[in-house]
Amino acid sequence: MTIVALMVLSLPIWAEAYPGSVLINRIFDYASTVDTAHFKGFDSFTYTRFHIRVDRKNPTLMLVPTVYAIAHSGDREYIGETYNTMTMHHDLKFDSKTLLRVTTVPHRHRTMTNLTKYLTPMIYDETVIENYILSPFHRNNSRYYHYQLSFSPDGTARITFLPKRKNTQLVTGDAIVDCTNGRVIRCSFSGEYDMVNFWLTLYMGTDGVQSLLPQRCELKTRFRFINSKVTGSYMAYFNLPKVLNDSITEENDYEKICMVRPDTLETAEQAIYDRSFARQRQRDSIRQNTPQAPAKRNWVKNILWDMIGDNVLNRVKTHFGINNQGYIRLNPILNPLYMGYNPRSGFTYKFDLRSSYQFGPNSEISARFKAGYAFKQRQFYFRIPIFYYFNKRKNGFLKFEAGNGNHIRNGSVRKGIEEELPDTTGMHLPDFELLNEFRQSDVRLVFNYNFHSRLGFHVGMLYQKREAINKKAFHELGWESEYCSFSPTFEIQIRPWGWSGPIFSADYDRSIKGFLGSNTGYERFEFNAEYIHPIHRLTSLQMRLGGGFYTWKDRKAFFLDYENFRENNIPGGWNDDWSGEFELLRGDTYNASTYYLRTNVTYESPMLLISRLPLLGHYMEMERVYVSLLDVRNIHPYVEVGYGFTTRLISCGVFVSNGRGNRTFGFKFGFELFRHW
């Protein structure tokens, strides 16, 4: 009878049946049984190693961020090791500082850096790796997985999890768990996300907070791109004891990395080091035995490939400062994948430069240069915000911003000219449509401070300039070709439930005519309410309600430019400006009414419609449904409905609008490939 009982217990059973459902619930509840409230954090040491092989390559591989260094090198295999100090904070977030780093990658470049985050998974969170890969060990994701259990006599059980549908956000694998408390002892899972196939094995800690974190990770990866193939193996050890007592002055120290290495290199890995060291000794010998003569520079290699190729086709990020407290990051300048399209601007090519310097834990300065070129409009757009945070805890900052990212088209100018000058015979004027086009630029200075998490304000100054595209025609008509305004601004922000709830704001500004060349007078009020209601980690309901109006304006104040209702010509990616916008609205509608009322609702989920389809569903990372309503002069109301999705390659949205009885159909897309690399 004992043998029969053991055989029955070893058979697989579905999680919905007792006692499988009991154990599944213990796994879901295990993280809540660990006392993290009194956890103060700790310092430890970590060791990681990678072995990368370029199995196949072609020139397009150089376009992949962080892969340029190995894409045009003559070698096919590379190895690297790092030894870090890790500070784990009370919220289970950690900081890491590199002490040793040895690698055979040319110029010691960091390559395939997007894969390192797979080495620090949080399996008990709703998402395993940052904000993607839905964890099978979290209760909210149980509807996406099938679970199968088999029990062992030693008090453990093997759980197998299979996704109910094929999707890039889901994984397949198994785990060994402790039946008494549901603690995961070891787990393995595989999947595919952002063009990377991965196979991950985790050996979890045993006690307390350590049991929520991996002690050792083994990762296998495969990346394929246009007939190129790169495979890799990674190993990571955590919570290591201190081995080196003396201070480390040289980061590239192979002898010391051998001292801290917790295991032994494989034969193939040691061979890569040996070949690299042999080449280095050969170069040193030639350099010592050859009379010093002016070296001939290979301009093609040194300039074209190393300097231009590495810094133009690759993402550039560098740190500066004594403790690396500053950084500069530039997306690839000539990467054709950073493009977008919408019907108003046509194709838009974008690039982004960011920099930051941290003076201390509560103060820093940051700057960003965000720009793009709209081919249809033949217009270069840019925006440069510079922030100086003098008190980050109170969100206290000074902001200087300049840009021209809001192109203006206004039919009211043409109407005003026709009313004043009904007969323009003999003036040799261009097509009247050209009189509607204006370039806009603005400069603002803002002081912001939060008295409390529920109350904040900002005061500032705003200078705007609208310049006619065809100045000569305006001079012929005797009309102003430039319209400028200077106004003090004020905003109050109210957050009744703190940062986790809705945000209400009220804006006011009034121009001062005659100051700094201001020739436009107006007074404006705006009110806005925003709230993102998180349903689950990757599912949310985003809501926005707002309105604005001008209490008075000059007769020739044609440009009614609102703060919260405007056209954005240099949008970012999926999560930047795809929500709370009107995608099909005509550009001149934004500044042709003395008032507006708007509401936008967006529902976002990783598995909504297309993700349910057998083949296409695998590539869906996120889906959205949009509903937007607007009331302005001459449009009562304007309704816009849309559906969008994002994949590893593109984000795409289709929209239908109905205003003035006319239905309009349009679409918008942007490239997402390698955005997260």
Secondary structure, 3 states (H helix, E strand, C coil): CHHHHHHHHHCCEECCCCCHHHHHHHHHHHHHHCCCCCCCCEEEEEEEEEEEEEEECCHHHHHCCCCHHHHCCCCCEEEEEEEEEEEECCCCCEEEEEEEEEECCHHHCCCCHHHHHHHCCCCCCCEEECCEEECCCCHHHHHHEEEEEEECCCCEEEEEEEECCCCCCCCEEEEEEECCCCCEEEEEEEEEECCEEEEEEEEECCCHHHHHCEEEEEEEEEEEECCEEEEEEEEEEEEECCCCCCCCCCCCCHHHHHHHCCCCCCHHHHHHHHHHHHHHHHHHHHHHHCCCCCCCCCHHHHHHHHHHHHHHCCCEEEEECCCCCEEEEECCCCCCCCEEEECCCEEEEEEEEEEEEEEECCEEEEEEEEEEEECCCCEEEEEEEEEEEEEHHHCEEEEEEEECCCCEECHHHHHHHHHHCCCCCCCCCCCHHHHHEEEEEEEEEEEEEEEECCEEEEEEEEEEEEEECCHHHHHHHCCCCEEEEEEEEEEEEECCCHHHCCEEEEEEEECCCCHHHCCCCEEEEEEEEEEEEECCCCCEEEEEEEEEEEEEECCCCCCCCCCCCCCCCCCCCHHHHCCCCCCCCCHHHHHCCCEEEEEEEEEEECCCCHHHCCCHHHHCCEEEEEEEEEEECCEEEEEEEEEEEECCCEEEEEEEEEECCEEEEEEEEEECCCCCC
